[in-house]
């Protein structure tokens, strides 16, 4: 079905959501658009959407196989996935293993410093406000998630971190930090919480184990060049580029 003949639900910075073929399903289309610094820096990276779709599909399948519920159903083609409809919880969960990015600026840490333990941070999902850092009390006070949901988010995020850290380490890559989003399934009365959004170099920091070469969106953020080559290298190391 062409994009012009189906109902667009939402268009974000990196993806477009279309009404799915069955109730409570959505088609998630990956764009080549690249943004950084809350949409202040913009560009187009040819092929990014297709590579991210492939990487995210692969990793979502792996996470699902661990017994962690996700919104992912299947990859449809080069740029599209079929996913469950969810009500997104307005929290970005960032898991950090190595100091980088905003953490270094806030706490005067040296980039590359291994943290004493994996750090879980929460940010309020709002481009207008610049996705501010928030605490657990903010989340509970404003009703963005329940106590049980927050506990599940924390434990699930660390479990995902453990798995992905091992997976990337096996292909010579450090998982520096990454962002997760969660949502509530719209098709079930008990509003089951699932992992949503995507798992790709757009929301991971990935460094080569030996050289610390950046293999993620920082190549775009920091004008390092060869962004698509870095994304493709991640897919190649995962063994999925030609699948």
N, C-alpha and C positions, 0 to 999 in steps of 0.2 A: 504494500500500500504506500502511495507516495505521501510525503510529509504534508503536502497541501490539502489532502483529502481527509485527514484525520484531525481530531480535536486536540489542540494544544492545551495542556493544563497549566504549564509553568515553564518559563525559560530562565535559567540561572546563568552564572558566569561560564560554566564549563559544560552544562548539559541542558537538554530540552526534555520535558516530560510530556508524553502523549497518552491519551486514553487508550487502555489496553483492549485486547479482543474479548475479554471476559470481565464480568463485574469484579471490582476490587483488584484489578491488575493495571499496571502502567508500563508503557514502553519508554525506556530511558535511553536517550540518544546522546552520544558523546561528541561534543564539538571540538574543533581545532583551536578555539579561542583560548588565549592565555591571559590571565590577569594576576596582579600582585599588589600588595599594599592596599588591601580593601578597594580594589578596582581602580586605583589611581594610575597603575601601569597596565597597558593593554597591548596585545599583539595577536597574531595568528601564527601557529606553529603547524605547518602542514603534516598531517599524519598522526598528530598527538591523540586525537580522539579514538582512532582505531587501535592504537597501541594501549591506551589506558583501558579501553573496553576489554581487550584481551587479558591484560594483567589483572584487572579487577574481577573479571569473571572467574579466572583461575583461583585467585585468593579467596573469593567468596565461597567457591565450591569447597576449598580446603577447610575454611572456617565452619561451614555447614556440616562437613563430615566429622568435625570434632564434637558435634552435638550442640553447637551454639546456633540459635535461630537467627536467620537473616532474611532480608526482603528479597533476596535473589532467587529467581526461578530458573532461568537459562539464558544463554547468549543466543541472540537471534541471527545476527550477521556481523559484519565487520565493525559497525558503529552502534549497535543496539542490543539492549538486554530487556528481557521481560522480568518485571519485578512485582511484588505485592504492593498494593497501595498502603501507605502508612501515614499516620499523623506524626510529623517530625517533632521530637522533643527539642526545644530551642536551646540546646546546649552543645557546644563543641568540646569534646573530650580529647585532651592532648596528653599522650604518654611520652615521657622523655627518659632516655637512657644515657645520653651524652649531651653535654652543654652545647647549645647552638641557638642561633636566632635571638628571639626576644628575651629568653632566659638569661643570656649573657649580658644583655643591656640592663635588665632589671637588677641583677644581682652581682654585676661586675665579675662574672666568671669568664674563664678562658675557653674559647671555642675548642672543643675536642676533649674537654675534661670529663672523665667518666664519673657519673653521679654515684653517690654511695648506695643508692637504691633507686629503682624505677619510680619516677615521679608522675603522679596523675594530677592534671590541672583541668579546671573547667572555665569555659568562656561563654558568655551570653551571645547567642547567635543573632547578631544585628549589625549589618553593614553600616547603617546610619550612625551607630554608636562606636564603630570600630572594633566590634567583638571584644568587649571588655572582660578582663579577668574577674572571676567571681568565686565565692566560696560556697561550701555546701549549704550554709544557712540561707544564702540568697536563693538557692534552688528550692529549698523547702518552703521558705517564707512566701515566695511569690508563686508557689504552686506549679513550677515548671516540671517537677517530678516528685513522686512520693518517696518517703524514706526507703521503702523496699526497692523501688526502681533505682534509686541512687546507689544503694548497696549492690544491686545486681550490675549496674553500669560499672562501678568501680572494680568489682571482682572479675567481670567479663572482660573488661579492658586489659587488666593485668594478665589474664589467661591468653588473650589474643596476642599480647606483647610477647609472652613467653614462647608461644608457637612461632610467631613470625620472626622473632629474633633468631631462633634456631634454624628456621627455613632459610633466611637470608645469609646467615653465617655459613651454611653449608655450600653456598655458591659464592663465597668470598666477599660478602657485603655486610657492612654494619648498619643495623637499624638504629639510627640516631634518635629520631622521634617521629611521631605520626599523629594524625587527627582522626577521630572516629565520631560518627553521628548515630543516634539511635532513634527509633520511632515505634509507635504503637500500631499494630495491624488493624486496619479498618474493617476487616471481614469477620472478626471474631468478637463476641460479646465481652470476653474477658480482657480485651485490649492487650494481648500479649506483646511484650516489648521485644524488638528485634534489632540487629545491626542493620544499618541502612547506608545510603549514599554510595561511596565508592572506596576502593583500596587501590591506590595507584601512586606513582611518583609525584602526582599533583598534590597529594596530602601526606607524603612520607618525606623524611630526609634519609637518604641512602648514600653511604660512602663506601668506596672500595676499601677492603680490609687492609691492604698494604700501602696504597698511595694516598688514601683519603680523598681521592677524586670524587667530586659530587656527581651523583647520578639521579638528580631529582629536580624539582622546580626551582631550586636555588640557582641553577644555571641560567634561568630566565630572570629571576629576581635580581641577581648580581651581575648581569650582563657578561656571563662567562662564555656564552656561545655554545653551539652544538647540543642544544637541549634535546631535540628529537633523537639524536644519536645516543645520548645518555639513556633516554627512555627505552630505546630499542635494545640497548645493551642489557638492561635489566630483564627485558623479556627474553632475550637470547640466553642469558644465564639461567633463567627459570625453565628454559627448554620449550617455550610456547610460542615463539615468534611466528612459526609457519603452520601452527595448528589451525 
